[in-house]
Amino acid sequence: MGNILKTTLVCIAAILLQVGLAHSSGKWKIGHVRSAGSVVDKDVQKFTSTIKKNSQGTINFEIYAANKLGDYSVVQERVSFGEVEMYLGPFGTSVDKKLSLAFTPFLVTNWSEARRMYSSSSPLIKHMDSFLQAQNIKILGGYPVYFGGIALTEKPNQPTNPDVSKEVIIRVPPMRSFERTARELGYTPYPITWVYARMGLKTGMVDGLIGGGAEGYLGLPNIRYYVPIKDHFEYWFMYMNLDLWRSLSTEDQQIISQAAVELEEERYGKAEQYELQSLEDLKSKGIEVIEMNNAEFEKTREKIQKKVWPVMKKDIGPAFEEVVRFAESGQ
């Protein structure tokens, strides 16, 4: 019994030492999905510089842009295990389907509703934080990106009518909510991660994509049409390893939290304009933007809420109903 206790204490000490060394070395790995020099990359650079400055250089970062640490679902696991300290991006659902709550389709319809829904005090964020504690992940804040749409290489049958079969295969993120949404919109879903989406378009494996937005689709090969369907609100999370967070002093926790708040506030101040500019950028590249009128949007939204939301309610449980009630109270 004494030997077991000694072994346990040694293991605990080793873990604490590893966490402490990660902090004292000042070199934390932080990754994101966009290319070096992009708007996202510059925002992350400012975020990390603020933390370094306010911590008197005791916390320093090495930034890994363009998925250099792996696809977002892979990095999520790496942060959970402490291999990567921090990340900015979406969450995958392979470990816990309840995390699809953040991507509930047609939950919000405009930027005002989105800001309320994804605020730190909202039930959505509180439930996400609770779900992620089991994965040893701490949510620090967020990064609003855009409303989602569908990018296509060919124009399908009646692209704004959800009741018409499009006879088109499109890439969807490997999440059941996106798969069901694509199918209810009349498309054939093909689940692959974002890392392989470009290859899928080049090879003709897929003829389009859902799960991104105008800015995310810029530069993808063979795209000729874009439907700003607003199927979901793309909100990325700034998060870190929970054990590392708990090892920090209260002062360092406040420094990181404040930097995350400033990052999110600054992004909200310009995100909507960036979204509009991205639509113009698509048009300037010769991509036809197929707009939906209000009647088409409401018809689509009602269908997805009727067909997809019950599936999500089953996967997520009472948290889903609470978030829906919160959304309806603000509309």
C-alpha positions as CSV (number, residue, x, y, z in Angstrom):
1,M,0.0,0.0,0.0
2,G,2.9,2.3,0.8
3,N,4.6,1.6,-2.5
4,I,1.3,2.4,-4.4
5,L,1.0,5.7,-2.6
6,K,4.6,6.6,-3.3
7,T,4.1,5.8,-7.0
8,T,0.9,7.8,-7.2
9,L,2.6,10.8,-5.6
10,V,5.5,10.6,-8.0
11,C,3.1,10.5,-11.0
12,I,1.3,13.6,-9.7
13,A,4.5,15.4,-9.1
14,A,5.7,14.6,-12.6
15,I,2.4,16.0,-14.1
16,L,2.6,19.2,-12.1
17,L,6.2,19.6,-13.1
18,Q,5.4,19.2,-16.7
19,V,2.6,21.8,-16.5
20,G,4.9,24.2,-14.6
21,L,7.7,23.8,-17.1
22,A,5.3,24.6,-19.9
23,H,4.4,27.8,-18.2
24,S,7.9,28.9,-17.1
25,S,9.5,28.1,-20.5
26,G,7.3,30.9,-22.0
27,K,6.8,29.0,-25.3
28,W,3.2,28.0,-25.7
29,K,2.0,26.6,-29.0
30,I,-1.1,28.2,-30.4
31,G,-2.7,27.3,-33.7
32,H,-5.5,28.4,-36.0
33,V,-6.9,27.5,-39.4
34,R,-6.1,30.5,-41.6
35,S,-2.9,31.3,-43.5
36,A,0.0,33.3,-42.1
37,G,-0.6,37.0,-42.7
38,S,-4.4,36.7,-42.9
39,V,-6.8,38.8,-40.8
40,V,-7.2,35.9,-38.3
41,D,-3.4,35.5,-38.1
42,K,-2.9,39.1,-37.4
43,D,-5.6,39.1,-34.7
44,V,-3.9,36.1,-33.0
45,Q,-0.5,37.9,-33.2
46,K,-2.1,40.8,-31.4
47,F,-3.7,38.6,-28.8
48,T,-0.5,36.7,-28.0
49,S,1.6,40.0,-27.9
50,T,-0.9,41.5,-25.4
51,I,-0.5,38.4,-23.1
52,K,3.3,38.5,-23.4
53,K,3.5,42.2,-22.6
54,N,1.1,42.1,-19.7
55,S,2.7,38.9,-18.2
56,Q,6.1,40.6,-18.4
57,G,7.3,38.0,-20.9
58,T,6.6,35.0,-18.7
59,I,4.0,33.7,-21.1
60,N,5.2,33.6,-24.7
61,F,3.8,31.9,-27.8
62,E,4.8,30.3,-31.0
63,I,2.0,30.7,-33.6
64,Y,1.2,27.8,-36.0
65,A,-1.0,29.1,-38.8
66,A,-2.8,27.1,-41.6
67,N,-3.5,23.9,-39.7
68,K,0.2,23.2,-39.2
69,L,-0.6,21.5,-35.9
70,G,-3.3,19.4,-37.6
71,D,-6.9,19.6,-38.5
72,Y,-9.1,21.4,-35.8
73,S,-10.5,18.1,-34.5
74,V,-6.9,16.7,-34.1
75,V,-5.7,19.8,-32.3
76,Q,-8.7,19.6,-30.0
77,E,-7.4,16.3,-28.8
78,R,-3.8,17.6,-28.6
79,V,-5.0,20.5,-26.4
80,S,-6.9,18.1,-24.2
81,F,-3.7,16.0,-23.6
82,G,-1.5,19.1,-23.1
83,E,0.5,18.6,-26.3
84,V,-0.7,22.0,-27.5
85,E,-1.4,24.8,-25.0
86,M,-4.0,26.9,-26.9
87,Y,-6.1,27.1,-30.1
88,L,-8.5,29.3,-32.0
89,G,-11.0,27.4,-34.1
90,P,-14.2,25.3,-34.1
91,F,-14.7,22.1,-32.1
92,G,-15.2,18.7,-33.6
93,T,-17.8,16.3,-32.3
94,S,-16.1,12.9,-32.6
95,V,-15.5,12.7,-28.8
96,D,-18.8,14.3,-27.8
97,K,-21.8,14.8,-30.1
98,K,-23.2,17.4,-27.7
99,L,-20.6,19.9,-29.0
100,S,-22.7,20.2,-32.1
101,L,-24.7,22.6,-30.0
102,A,-22.4,25.4,-31.2
103,F,-23.3,24.8,-34.8
104,T,-27.1,24.4,-34.5
105,P,-28.5,25.3,-37.9
106,F,-30.7,28.4,-38.3
107,L,-30.4,29.2,-34.6
108,V,-29.8,32.9,-35.2
109,T,-30.5,35.0,-38.3
110,N,-28.5,38.2,-37.9
111,W,-25.5,39.6,-36.1
112,S,-27.4,41.1,-33.2
113,E,-29.0,37.7,-32.4
114,A,-25.6,36.0,-32.8
115,R,-23.9,38.3,-30.4
116,R,-26.5,37.6,-27.8
117,M,-26.5,33.9,-28.4
118,Y,-22.7,33.5,-28.2
119,S,-22.1,35.9,-25.3
120,S,-20.2,34.5,-22.3
121,S,-23.4,34.6,-20.1
122,S,-25.6,32.7,-22.6
123,P,-26.8,29.1,-21.9
124,L,-25.0,28.0,-25.1
125,I,-21.6,29.0,-23.9
126,K,-22.2,27.8,-20.4
127,H,-23.2,24.4,-21.7
128,M,-20.3,24.2,-24.1
129,D,-17.9,25.1,-21.2
130,S,-19.4,22.3,-19.1
131,F,-19.2,19.7,-21.9
132,L,-15.6,20.6,-22.6
133,Q,-14.4,20.2,-19.0
134,A,-14.6,16.5,-19.5
135,Q,-12.1,16.9,-22.3
136,N,-9.8,18.9,-20.1
137,I,-10.4,22.1,-22.1
138,K,-11.0,25.6,-20.9
139,I,-13.0,28.1,-23.1
140,L,-11.4,31.5,-22.9
141,G,-13.6,33.4,-25.3
142,G,-14.6,33.4,-28.9
143,Y,-14.1,34.8,-32.4
144,P,-17.2,35.5,-34.6
145,V,-16.4,34.7,-38.2
146,Y,-19.5,34.8,-40.5
147,F,-22.8,33.2,-41.4
148,G,-22.5,30.0,-43.4
149,G,-23.3,29.4,-47.0
150,I,-22.9,26.8,-49.8
151,A,-20.2,27.0,-52.4
152,L,-20.7,25.1,-55.7
153,T,-18.8,24.2,-58.9
154,E,-22.1,23.8,-60.9
155,K,-25.5,25.5,-60.5
156,P,-28.0,23.0,-59.2
157,N,-31.7,22.7,-59.7
158,Q,-33.5,25.6,-57.9
159,P,-30.7,26.2,-55.4
160,T,-32.9,28.3,-53.1
161,N,-35.7,25.7,-52.9
162,P,-35.1,23.2,-50.1
163,D,-37.7,20.8,-51.4
164,V,-36.0,20.2,-54.8
165,S,-33.4,17.5,-55.2
166,K,-30.1,19.2,-56.3
167,E,-28.5,16.0,-57.6
168,V,-25.2,17.3,-56.3
169,I,-22.7,15.9,-53.8
170,I,-21.3,18.4,-51.4
171,R,-18.7,18.2,-48.7
172,V,-20.0,18.6,-45.2
173,P,-18.1,18.7,-41.9
174,P,-18.2,15.2,-40.2
175,M,-21.0,16.2,-37.9
176,R,-24.5,14.8,-38.0
177,S,-26.2,18.2,-37.9
178,F,-24.4,19.3,-41.1
179,E,-25.1,15.9,-42.8
180,R,-28.8,16.1,-42.0
181,T,-29.0,19.8,-43.0
182,A,-27.4,19.2,-46.4
183,R,-29.7,16.2,-47.1
184,E,-32.8,18.2,-46.2
185,L,-31.7,21.0,-48.5
186,G,-31.7,18.5,-51.3
187,Y,-27.9,17.7,-51.5
188,T,-26.0,14.5,-51.1
189,P,-23.6,15.0,-48.1
190,Y,-20.1,13.7,-48.2
191,P,-18.4,14.1,-44.8
192,I,-14.7,15.1,-44.9
193,T,-12.7,17.5,-42.8
194,W,-11.8,21.0,-44.1
195,V,-8.2,19.9,-44.7
196,Y,-9.3,17.6,-47.5
197,A,-12.0,19.8,-48.9
198,R,-9.7,21.4,-51.5
199,M,-8.6,18.0,-52.7
200,G,-12.2,16.9,-53.0
201,L,-13.0,19.9,-55.2
202,K,-9.9,19.4,-57.4
203,T,-10.6,15.7,-58.0
204,G,-14.3,16.1,-58.5
205,M,-15.1,13.9,-55.5
206,V,-17.5,16.7,-54.4
207,D,-19.2,19.5,-56.4
208,G,-19.5,21.9,-53.5
209,L,-19.2,22.6,-49.8
210,I,-21.3,23.5,-46.8
211,G,-19.9,24.3,-43.3
212,G,-18.0,27.5,-44.3
213,G,-18.7,31.0,-45.5
214,A,-17.7,33.5,-48.2
215,E,-14.3,34.3,-46.6
216,G,-13.5,30.7,-46.1
217,Y,-14.3,29.7,-49.6
218,L,-12.1,32.4,-51.2
219,G,-9.3,30.8,-53.2
220,L,-10.9,27.3,-53.4
221,P,-10.6,25.7,-56.8
222,N,-13.4,25.5,-59.3
223,I,-16.0,27.4,-57.3
224,R,-18.4,29.2,-59.6
225,Y,-21.5,29.8,-57.4
226,Y,-22.2,30.8,-53.8
227,V,-25.5,30.6,-51.9
228,P,-25.4,32.7,-48.7
229,I,-28.0,30.5,-47.1
230,K,-27.0,31.5,-43.5
231,D,-27.4,27.9,-42.4
232,H,-25.2,28.4,-39.3
233,F,-23.2,31.0,-37.5
234,E,-19.5,30.3,-37.6
235,Y,-18.1,31.1,-34.2
236,W,-14.7,29.9,-33.3
237,F,-13.5,29.3,-29.7
238,M,-10.3,30.5,-28.1
239,Y,-9.5,27.7,-25.7
240,M,-6.6,26.1,-23.8
241,N,-5.6,23.1,-21.7
242,L,-7.6,23.1,-18.5
243,D,-4.8,21.7,-16.3
244,L,-2.5,24.4,-17.5
245,W,-5.1,27.1,-16.8
246,R,-5.6,25.8,-13.3
247,S,-1.8,25.9,-12.7
248,L,-1.7,29.6,-13.5
249,S,-1.7,32.4,-10.9
250,T,-4.9,34.4,-10.6
251,E,-3.1,37.4,-12.1
252,D,-2.1,35.4,-15.2
253,Q,-5.6,34.0,-15.6
254,Q,-6.9,37.5,-15.6
255,I,-4.4,38.7,-18.2
256,I,-5.4,35.8,-20.5
257,S,-9.1,36.3,-20.0
258,Q,-8.9,40.0,-20.6
259,A,-6.9,39.5,-23.8
260,A,-9.6,37.1,-25.0
261,V,-12.4,39.6,-24.2
262,E,-10.6,42.3,-26.2
263,L,-10.0,39.9,-29.1
264,E,-13.7,39.1,-29.3
265,E,-14.9,42.7,-28.9
266,E,-12.6,43.9,-31.6
267,R,-13.6,41.1,-33.9
268,Y,-17.3,41.9,-33.5
269,G,-16.6,45.5,-34.4
270,K,-15.4,44.5,-37.9
271,A,-16.7,41.0,-38.6
272,E,-19.9,42.0,-40.3
273,Q,-18.1,44.4,-42.7
274,Y,-15.5,41.7,-43.4
275,E,-18.4,39.3,-44.3
276,L,-19.9,41.9,-46.8
277,Q,-16.4,42.5,-48.3
278,S,-15.9,38.7,-48.7
279,L,-19.1,38.5,-50.8
280,E,-17.8,41.3,-53.0
281,D,-14.5,39.5,-53.3
282,L,-16.3,36.4,-54.5
283,K,-18.1,38.4,-57.1
284,S,-14.9,40.1,-58.3
285,K,-13.5,36.6,-59.0
286,G,-16.5,35.9,-61.3
287,I,-18.4,33.8,-58.8
288,E,-22.2,34.2,-59.0
289,V,-23.8,34.9,-55.7
290,I,-27.3,33.5,-55.6
291,E,-29.3,35.4,-53.0
292,M,-32.4,34.0,-51.2
293,N,-35.5,36.2,-50.7
294,N,-37.2,36.3,-47.3
295,A,-39.9,33.8,-48.2
296,E,-37.3,31.3,-49.4
297,F,-35.2,31.8,-46.3
298,E,-38.1,31.3,-43.9
299,K,-39.2,28.2,-45.8
300,T,-35.7,26.7,-45.6
301,R,-35.3,27.7,-41.9
302,E,-38.7,26.1,-40.9
303,K,-37.9,22.9,-42.7
304,I,-34.5,22.5,-41.0
305,Q,-35.9,23.3,-37.6
306,K,-38.6,20.7,-38.1
307,K,-36.4,18.0,-39.6
308,V,-32.9,18.5,-38.0
309,W,-33.6,20.0,-34.6
310,P,-35.3,16.9,-33.2
311,V,-32.2,14.9,-34.1
312,M,-30.0,17.4,-32.3
313,K,-32.3,17.4,-29.3
314,K,-31.9,13.7,-29.0
315,D,-28.1,13.9,-29.3
316,I,-27.7,16.9,-26.9
317,G,-30.5,16.6,-24.4
318,P,-32.0,19.3,-22.2
319,A,-29.3,21.8,-23.0
320,F,-30.6,22.0,-26.6
321,E,-34.1,22.9,-25.4
322,E,-32.7,25.6,-23.1
323,V,-30.7,27.2,-25.9
324,V,-33.7,27.1,-28.3
325,R,-35.8,28.8,-25.7
326,F,-33.1,31.4,-25.2
327,A,-33.0,32.0,-28.9
328,E,-36.8,32.4,-29.2
329,S,-36.9,34.8,-26.3
330,G,-34.6,37.2,-28.2
331,Q,-36.3,37.1,-31.7
